[in-house]
Amino acid sequence: MTGQREFYRTRAWKRLSKAFLMSHNYICERCGQPASIAHHKVYLTAENINNPRIALDPGNLEALCQSCHNAEHFGSGGATAAG
């Protein structure tokens, strides 16, 4: 079983996330600013991380900038995190 940290270091994820962001011209789908993160719409969990239809499906991704990604995971309370 792969953990999230290990998953995000795999060649498959790195290739997919780069190709996905390129296909969206590195533009955040929410605010239009430069995007740097391919975000999973259905969050990865221990139960689904090894399911390629969730973890590696471009249809489950959204191009986000760091601010929109932080807002998605931490709300607008000012918390930040990389990744």
PESUL-V611729 format. One record per residue. N is the residue number from 0. RES is the residue in three letters. PSI is psi as a letter, one per 40 degrees, with the letter a starting at -180 (none if undefined). OMEGA is omega in whole degrees, -180 to 180 (NA if undefined). NEAR is the number of other C-alpha atoms within 8 Angstrom. Layout:
# PESUL-V611729
N|RES|PSI|OMEGA|NEAR, N|RES|PSI|OMEGA|NEAR
This chain:
# PESUL-V611729
0|MET|h|-179|3, 1|THR|h|174|7, 2|GLY|i|-178|8, 3|GLN|d|-179|9, 4|ARG|d|179|6, 5|GLU|d|-180|8, 6|PHE|d|-176|10, 7|TYR|e|176|8, 8|ARG|e|-177|8, 9|THR|i|177|8, 10|ARG|d|-179|6, 11|ALA|d|180|7, 12|TRP|d|-179|11, 13|LYS|d|179|10, 14|ARG|d|-179|8, 15|LEU|d|-176|10, 16|SER|d|178|10, 17|LYS|d|179|8, 18|ALA|d|180|8, 19|PHE|d|179|12, 20|LEU|d|177|15, 21|MET|d|-179|8, 22|SER|e|177|7, 23|HIS|e|178|8, 24|ASN|f|-180|6, 25|TYR|f|178|11, 26|ILE|h|179|13, 27|CYS|h|-179|12, 28|GLU|e|-178|8, 29|ARG|d|-173|6, 30|CYS|e|178|6, 31|GLY|e|177|7, 32|GLN|i|178|7, 33|PRO|h|-179|9, 34|ALA|i|178|12, 35|SER|e|-174|10, 36|ILE|h|170|12, 37|ALA|h|-173|11, 38|HIS|h|175|9, 39|HIS|h|177|10, 40|LYS|d|171|7, 41|VAL|h|-175|6, 42|TYR|i|176|5, 43|LEU|h|178|11, 44|THR|i|176|7, 45|ALA|d|-179|6, 46|GLU|d|-174|6, 47|ASN|e|-174|9, 48|ILE|d|179|14, 49|ASN|e|177|8, 50|ASN|h|-177|8, 51|PRO|d|178|8, 52|ARG|e|175|6, 53|ILE|d|-173|11, 54|ALA|d|-175|12, 55|LEU|f|180|11, 56|ASP|h|178|9, 57|PRO|d|178|7, 58|GLY|e|178|4, 59|ASN|e|-178|11, 60|LEU|i|177|11, 61|GLU|h|178|9, 62|ALA|h|-177|16, 63|LEU|i|168|17, 64|CYS|i|-178|13, 65|GLN|d|-179|10, 66|SER|d|180|7, 67|CYS|d|177|10, 68|HIS|d|177|11, 69|ASN|d|179|12, 70|ALA|d|179|9, 71|GLU|d|-175|7, 72|HIS|d|-173|6, 73|PHE|e|-179|10, 74|GLY|a|-177|9, 75|SER|f|-178|6, 76|GLY|e|175|5, 77|GLY|e|178|6, 78|ALA|i|178|8, 79|THR|i|175|6, 80|ALA|i|176|5, 81|ALA|h|175|4, 82|GLY|none|NA|3
